[in-house]
């Protein structure tokens, strides 16, 4: 099961507990803006036809983790 949501918070709404905010010039923000998340999420959600069972993790979690892993050269361990 996948709960599709096209709601993504804006940078202005992203608040850290210590008052730090993300800037448009941040390299990770720029990378995220180059990926067509909405189109990918539509295709991803279509893979989950069964309405039973645990809810799948959000789409951005897995590719985001893979991008970070590749960027910093982390292993799978």
Buried (B, 14 or more C-beta within 10 A) or exposed (E): EBEEEEEEEEEEEEEEEEEEEBEEEEEEEEEBEEEEBEEEBEEBBEEBEEEEEEEBEEBBEEEBEEBEEEEEEEEEE
